[in-house]
Structures are given as structure tokens and as C-alpha cells.
Amino acid sequence: MNTRYLPVLVPMVAAAFVYLWRGGQQPARGGEEAVVGREVVTTDAGVFEVDEAEKERRRQVNASLASMASAELQREIDEAAFQIREPRYRGLFARWKISDAVASRALEIIKERERQKGAAFVTYLKAEDRPGSGKDMTISDQVEETLAEQELDRLLGVIRNRELSRLDERLDSEQAAQARSLED
């Protein structure tokens, strides 16, 4: 794997991801109608109103990322991100005192989940203007999350997998905070 660009690419992609979901978003109250000229975007985190200028900025960022995106580059980014997270996963597994074989299998499942989600993101970037491309990526992400969750439930048990999920959420939050700090 060519890693010379990873110190630049990982924070850049993280910052772009945060930018795509942060700027211009205002929580909308449940049941309220969207203002004319705005689009209502529904995510797992809630409902947001996005104005036209923000939608255009997102299109520009996506177009810029799409021009650089490739399956190989995304694999390198995913691998670098995984290498950053792996010691935290291993620390959790050591605390649980699970065997090396079980820990290795859990890491394989996590890595494959992230690889599939990364591939779906590249596909989305390349087809952003195609109607439904965002929905396709969301569905793909949900499928990968569900498959990995089921495998990890069987391998680690439900309670441990929930703890692993909380660790993933903390790592995601830390990554987003780091990306925001790079943006400032």
C-alpha cells in the first residue's frame, strides 16, 4: 500500500465528510413544513433544513472529491483509518480477555464493514447527480452495519458488541472533532 499521501488524505476526507453534514444545517421541528427554497434532509440523527446555497457547496465538495476518488484510494484511506483505530479495539479485546483468534476475526469483520462502506461512498461520489444515489449509499451502509452487527453479536455476544459499538461511536466523534479542528 502506498501510504505517502495518507497523512494528508485521511484528515482531508474526514474534514470533507464533516463539512458535508455540518454547514448550513438547522434542526427542523417534527411535523413542521419546510420553507420554500429549502430541502428537508432526514438522517438517523434527525431532520435538517438545507438551503440552496448549502446544497450547491455540497455539490462542489462532492465533485472535487469525486474527481480524486477511486476504489484503490478509498481502500488506502480505509486502511489508514483502521490502523488508527485498531489499538483501541485491541485494548478493548484485551480487557475482555478474549482469544487472539476471536479478536482477529472481530477485526476482520470490522475492516470488511468499513471497506464495503468506503466502496459505497466512492460509488455515491461518482454518481451523486443520479437520482437516488444518496439513498443507495445509505441503504448499502445500513446493510453492511447490520451484517457486521449480526456477525459480531454471534462472535462476541450482544453485550460486548454493544460496548464495541459505543467505542465506534466515540472514535467517530473524536475523528469528527479532529476534522473540525483542522477546518478552523
N, C-alpha and C positions, 0 to 999 in steps of 0.2 A: 504494500500500500504506500503510495506517495503521500507523505504527511507534511511536506514543507509548507503547504498552503493552509493546513488545518488551524494553526493558531489565529489566522485571520478569518477564515471561513466560518468556523463554529460561532464566534461571537456575532459575526455579520448576519448569519442566518437566524440566530436567536433574536437579535435586535429586530430583524425584519418581521419575524413572527409576532413579536410583542407589538411592533408598530401596527401590523395588520389588524390586531384585535384591540388596540388601546385607543388610538387617536380618534377623536370625534364621537365617541360613543357616550350616549347618555341613557341611563336606565329609564325604561318606559314603565308606567304603572300598568299592572294587569288589567286587561279589558279596555284600555284607552285606545282610541283610534290614532293612527299615525298622522302627523301633519303632512299636508300635500307637499310634494317635492322631497320627501324622505322615504327611505325604505326601512321596514322593520325587519331586523335580523334576529332570529331565535337561535340561541345556543343552549347548551346544557346549563350554562351559568345564568341564563335569564334572557330577557328581551331588551334589545337596544335599538334606538333610532339612529340611523346613519344618514347624514346629509349628502347631497350630490357631490360637493367638493371632496368630501372624505372618500366617497366611492371612487372618484377619479384618482385620488392619491393612491388608494389601494391598488387600482388597476395598473398604475405606473410602477409601483413597487413590484407587483407580481410580474409585470412584463420584464422588468430588469432581472428579477430572479430567474424567470423562465429562459432568458437568453443565456444564462450561465448553467442552468440546471441540466443535469444528466444523471442517469441511473448510477454511474460509477462515482460521480462527485457526491451524490446523496449517500451512497454506501460509505464513502470515506468520512463524511460528516457524522453519520450514524455511529460508525466505529469509534471515532474520536469522542463523541458524546458518551458512548457506552464505557470507554476507558476511564472517563472522568467519574462515572457513577459506580463502576464495578467495585472499588474498595469499600464504598458504603454498603453495597449489597453483601459483600463478603463479611463485613463486620457484623451485619445483622445475622447472617447464617452462622457465624462463629458463636454469637451469643446464644443462638438456638441449639448449638452443638449438633448440627446435622452432618451427615457424612459428606465427604468430598464429592462422591458420585451424585448425590441428591443436589448439592449446591451447584455442581457443574451443569446438571440437567436444568435446574431452575434458571441459571444464567443463559443457557441456550434458548429457552423459551422466551425470556425477556428480550434477548438480542434479535430473535426472529420476529417478534412482535414489532419491535422498533424498525427493523429492516422493511417489513411489509408496509408499515405506516409511512415510512420515508418514500417508498416507491409510489404509494398512492399520492403523496404530496407532489412529487415530480410530475406525475400524470395530471394532477389538478393544475399545476402551474402551466403546463404545456397546452391545456385545453380550457383555461379559465373562461374564455368567451363563449364556450359551448354551454348552452343551457343545461343545467343540472350537474355540471362538473363539481361544484362545491358539495352538492348533496351526495354525489358518488363518493367523494373523498370521505365525507362524514360517515356514510354507511360502511365503507371499507375500514375506517378506523374503529368503528363500533364492533364490526365482525372480528377484527384482529384482537381487540381488547377482550371480547367475550371468549374467544377461543383460548387465548393465553390464560385468562382468569380460570376457565374450567380446568385446563391442564395443571395450573399452579395449585388450584384447590385440591385436586387429586394427589399431587406430589407432596405438597407441604401441609395440607389441611386448611380448612376455611379460616380459622383464627389467625394462623401465621400468614396466610395470603392477604388477609385484611391489613395486617401490620405492614406487610411488604407494599401494599397499595398506598398506605399512608406515607411510607418512606418515598415512594414515587411522587406523590403529591408535594411533599416537602422539597424534593430535588427539583421538580418543575418550578415551584415558587422561587427557589434560590436562583435557578437559571434565568427566570424572567426578571428577577430583581437585578441580576448581574447585567443582563441585556439593557435594561432601563438605565442603569448607571453608565453604561458605555454610550448611551444615546445622549446623555446630558453633557 
